[in-house]
Amino acid sequence: MSLKNRKAFTMLELTFVVVIIGILSAIAIPKFAATRSDAVITKAKTTVASVRNAVATERQKRILRGNFDKIFKLANQSGNDKPIFDAFDGNTSNPVLEYPLQSCKNATAQGCWKETTTGTKASPISEYTYKMPVSGSVVFELKNNRFDCKDLTDANCIKLTR
């Protein structure tokens, strides 16, 4: 076979293809990252709605039974990498969510929930912090049988509740 009959791409054609692939990836990669963050936030919004619904339902069940005790906790145990939203008042036979989530694996994790307790021993207030996937966090309180943001004007609170 002679050299004149060989078919191949020229350097100019190869350069052109590489430039086009670079432009497409420069557009696609940031869009993909934004889509993932949006999906994580949507999951958090769904979790907030589900927990609020579960708390309201549990409150109504208790009232119908003549039990007017406040709901004081939504997890059996607190800490990193533990189930969260798995038990009303620590009772795992009465779960908040059918499929509980895992709390944050460590202090630097993002896109996850963490439980802490504030207040006094006689009147504890459970707080549930959602660490946003990019930056920041929002704190929800379980207070007076309601699951609400601690600061209703916080931008992250508004993002997760509307």
N, C-alpha and C positions, 0 to 999 in steps of 0.2 A: 504494500500500500504506500503510495507516495505521500509526501507532506502536503501537497496541494489539495488532496481530497479529504483531509481530516477536518472534522467539524468540531468547534469548541467555542466557548464563550470568550469574548474579549474582556480585557481588564476594565474597560469602560462599562460594559454591561454588568459585570460583577459588582463594581462600585455602586452603580445605580440601584441594584437590588438591595445591597447592604444599607444604603441610605434610606430607602423606602421602609425596610424592616425596622430600622432605628426610629423613624418617625412614628410608625404604627405602635411600637412598644412604648414610646414616650407618651403616647396618648392613652393606651390601654392600661398600663400598670397603675397610674394614679386612680383611674376610674374603678379598677378592681379593688384597690385598697379602700376607697370610699364606700363601695358597695358592701364590703365586709363590715365596716363600722356601722353602716345603716342597719344591717341585719342584726348585729349584736344589740343595738339600741332598740330595735323592734322587739327582740326577744325580751329585753328588760321591761318594755312597756306592757307586753303581754303578761309577764310575771307580776307586775304591780297590779294590773287589773284582776288577775286570778286571785292574788292574795287578798285584795280588797273584797272581792266577791265571797271568798271563803270566810273571812272575818265576819262579814255581815250575815252570812248564813249561820255560822256558829253562834253568833249573838242571838239571832232569832230562835234557834233551837233551844238555847239556854233559857230564854224568856218563856217559851212554851212549856218547858219543864218546871218553871217556877224558880229557876236558878238565876239570880241577878248578879253573880260574881263577874268581875271584870276579867277579860282575857289579858293575861300579863306576859305571855311569851309565845313565840311561834316556832321554836326549835327545841329539840331535846337537849342538845349540848352546843356550846359555842366554842369558837377557836378556828384555826386555819384547817382547811381541807376536811371539814365535817359536814354532814347533811344540814341543810337549812330549809326552813318552811316544812319541816317534817312532823311537827307535833304541836297541837294546842296545849299550852301550859305544861310542856314537857311530856305529855302523854302520847307515845308513838302509836297507840292503837287508835288515835284520833288525829290523822294527818291533816295538815293545812292544804298541801298539794298532793295529788295522787302520785306524782313522780317528783319528789323533792330534788332540789338543786344541791350542788356541793358549794360550800363557801370558798372564798379565795384561798388559793394554795399557799400564798405567802403575803407579806406586807406590800410587796411591789406589784402584785398581780393587778390586771385591769380587766374590765368587762365582767366583774363578778360581785357577789354579795358578801357582806360581813356583818355579824351580829355583835352588839355590845349592850351592856346594861348600865343605865345611869339611874339617878334618883336615890332614894333611901331604901334600906332593907324592908321597911314596912310598906313602902310605896315605890316599887321599882318601875322604871320605864325602859322598855326594850327598844333599842335603836337598830335599824338595819341600813347599812351604808352600801350604796351601789357605786362602785368605782367605774367611772365612764371609760369606754374603750380607748379614748385618745388622751384626755386629761380632765381632771376634776372629779368630783363625786357629788352625790346627793344623799342626804340622810332622811330616812323615813322613821317615824315614831309610831309605836303601838301604844296609843294613849286614849283612854275613854272608849275602848272598844272600836277604835278607828285606826286605820293604817294610812297616815298622811305624812307629807313632807314636813320636816321641822321648820323650814323656811319656805313658805308658799310662793315667795317672789323670786326665789333662786332660778336662774336660767335653766339649769339641769333638771330641776323639779318640773318646771313647765314643759320641758322637752319630753319627760317620761310620763306625765299625767294628762297631756292633751293630745 
